[in-house]
Amino acid sequence: MAEQRIWDAVVVGSGLGGLTCAAYLPAAGMSVLVLEQHDVAGGNAHVFRRRRSYEFDVGVHYLGNYGPGGTLPTILGGVGPAGRVTFRPIDADGFDCIVLPGLTFDVPAGWQRYRDRLVATFPAEAAGIDVFLTVCRAVAGEEPDAELLRIWRHRTLADLFAHCGLSARARTVLAAQSGNYGLAPVDASVLVHARMLGHYLRGAALPEGGGQMLVAGLVEAIEADGGEVRTRCAVRRIDVEDGPATGVTLADGTRIRAGVVVSNADYRRTVVELTDGFSAATVAKAAASRPSAALAVLYVGRPHGTAGETLLGFALVLAFSYAMLWLGVLLGLLMRSIETIESTGSLLLVLFTFVSNALLSTDRMPRWLGVIAEWNPLSVVATACRQLWGNPVAASHSIPAEHPVLISAVMLAGIVAVAVPLAVRAYARAATR
Ligand SMILES: Cc1cc2nc3c(=O)[nH]c(=O)nc-3n(C[C@H](O)[C@H](O)[C@H](O)COP(=O)(O)OP(=O)(O)OC[C@H]3O[C@@H](n4cnc5c(N)ncnc54)[C@H](O)[C@@H]3O)c2cc1C
């Protein structure tokens, strides 16, 4: 199966790299299609939500060099969305905090301030720190020095530490931000460290709304120029004919032809798994490459309310189950046959659940039905729990929506007060039958 359209460029993967490339290609007059295997665009920059309350940024926790003329504003400005992404600065006096036994070091923005704080922390190592920072500034391009750049850019950070005669403790503080590139000092080049350092020392910030705002801005730019971003489209092969790439084959077998294929999938996978268009030497080199250190990230959501509010929510859920249990007992005793109990019970369960705000907001129901739904005990308990656990609550001015905890308590107490004696009486009557 092949698509009719021939695209000028297909981009495999919708990470920030792929999207940036795809947003710029139309400027060269090219039609662009982005294919993403995941169900949302953005790769490591996407944001995911849980229980409609918690929002986690996968891989944009802080960005550097965000000021006018900085990397990201310049990239975004070139395709339009710069003004639409607002960067919220992170404390310039300590955008990273390094905690060691007996020492807390807040990393400030600005090379000079960084230097002064390092020297104040390790006064005996001032000379070594100055050499270290002179090299880093040169390699980062902050204070260009061709000779220092030539000597140091491909040597390791461990070599530079040794050259500067720094203590283990100072090295730990200097290398603590290496989590940004995932390499130990013996593996990291001075270039990679200095560039990362220079990037953040220009000031760190977060895009308002999270990394997804960058993604949304780039997708908007691509679509505004007639491009397309398709999710749930895994590319199985990058097709190659007599040298150049001619398109891609998707996991479902669809062939898409293109003049140019850009792969935003990782380097190793692209060269080794996605195509056989590279030379044996290139494939061997890619196959031998080692990924940098893996990160294990635990995303933890904290209930917004206090412990008391959290417990009260659980207590309401238990009280609701207890009250419903008695209603069920009463219903069962009032009916004569199992079949009637089953069919009536199922009907009531459906009505009870669907004419409530548990699944659908009441403002999307006809007004009369919305009023009934708002007074449904299930809705009141659901609203109370949402409020107590800090989840979003639909705006409504009805009494149960404004005082859900109180109304839940009154309703549930009322149901128990009525259902228990009635059920007991019905049981006594049934027992004498
Ligand atoms: C936990 C974590 C924290 C981070 N924190 C920060 C931070 O604070 N600041 C910062 O600047 N950076 C941070 N980063 C790094 C940053 O998120 C990434 O560098 C950036 O998002 C990578 O973009 P990319 O385009 O290179 O690749 P990716 O985001 O990896 O995108 C590649 C895309 O290609 C898709 N793909 C792969 N193969 C196929 C295929 N065969 N078919 C279709 N699609 C395919 C993938 O699904 C993915 O969407 C962090 C990263 C991680 C993982």
The ligand as a Gaussian input file, in Angstrom:
#p B3LYP/6-31G(d) Opt

LIG

0 1
 C       14.060000      12.647000      32.060000
 C       14.617000      13.729000      31.172000
 C       14.827000      15.007000      31.674000
 C       15.292000      16.027000      30.849000
 N       15.420000      17.301000      31.344000
 C       15.790000      18.299000      30.524000
 C       15.839000      19.642000      30.969000
 O       15.523000      19.921000      32.113000
 N       16.236000      20.612000      30.111000
 C       16.563000      20.327000      28.817000
 O       16.924000      21.248000      28.079000
 N       16.534000      19.062000      28.354000
 C       16.146000      18.060000      29.169000
 N       16.080000      16.778000      28.702000
 C       16.502000      16.535000      27.350000
 C       15.445000      16.930000      26.322000
 O       14.170000      16.534000      26.759000
 C       15.790000      16.234000      25.055000
 O       17.116000      16.561000      24.717000
 C       14.939000      16.609000      23.888000
 O       13.572000      16.613000      24.192000
 C       15.293000      15.595000      22.820000
 O       14.649000      15.905000      21.634000
 P       14.987000      15.090000      20.337000
 O       14.229000      15.699000      19.239000
 O       16.442000      15.002000      20.153000
 O       14.557000      13.586000      20.580000
 P       13.325000      12.866000      21.290000
 O       12.602000      13.747000      22.210000
 O       13.881000      11.587000      21.793000
 O       12.346000      12.549000      20.071000
 C       12.500000      11.462000      19.216000
 C       11.117000      11.099000      18.727000
 O       11.230000      10.159000      17.677000
 C       10.194000       9.216000      17.823000
 N       10.582000       8.012000      17.102000
 C       11.667000       7.224000      17.333000
 N       11.688000       6.201000      16.455000
 C       10.593000       6.337000      15.660000
 C       10.052000       5.602000      14.575000
 N       10.667000       4.487000      14.121000
 N        8.892000       6.025000      13.992000
 C        8.272000       7.161000      14.420000
 N        8.740000       7.887000      15.458000
 C        9.884000       7.501000      16.054000
 C       10.097000       9.008000      19.324000
 O        8.848000       8.444000      19.706000
 C       10.268000      10.462000      19.812000
 O        9.030000      11.116000      19.901000
 C       15.614000      15.749000      29.513000
 C       15.413000      14.451000      28.997000
 C       14.917000      13.454000      29.815000
 C       14.678000      12.070000      29.243000

